[in-house]
Amino acid sequence: MNKASILVAPRELKDQVERANRVLGCEASVADHLAEDVTFCEINYGQGISSWLEIATLDSMALDEVLRSSLRLGLPTNTKSVDVHFDSPVLFVLLARTLHNQENYGIAWSCDSEVTSGRSPVVSVYLRSDTSLSPSRNQKTVDALSTGLKISLDEWDQLNKIASKFLMSEEILDAS
């Protein structure tokens, strides 16, 4: 197995994943949302890129279903708790950022199985109101922004190969 790695800025990772999502047919806002998810997961759990590469192999209908499932997370108003079940397992890469953001609004979460990386499959998520939670500063994000992310060179090359198919307007290319 190739263990070569490269140091990448989180913003560069987000931009490449966003371009690759557009190549795969995602609408701009969905491509951006998914790119944020992958970047967050890569920083905080690892295997964000490899999880995305696995998702990228799905046909467009399967990709739409996976994305739609991942967006179902939320605690309805005036509800103390809820179990969210997915028909097919969803990779944690698509859930991590949303779940961590909800902690900032007093919503605690747990998954049906232990989450160890972005590739962890999740069948259900339990959400509950927890007013004792307080917003926390994410040190992993701070560190990644200042020093970069160590990324597998093989995964980075695969991502770049897909993202390179994204067309840019002549105006943007001429300006560079």
PyMOL commands that set and color helices and strands:
alter all, ss='L'
color gray80, all
select helices_A, chain A and resi 10-23+28-44+48-56+60-70+92-94+96-103+139-147+153-163+170-175
alter helices_A, ss='H'
color red, helices_A
select strands_A, chain A and resi 5-8+81-91+107-111+121-129+149-152
alter strands_A, ss='S'
color yellow, strands_A
deselect
rebuild
show_as cartoon
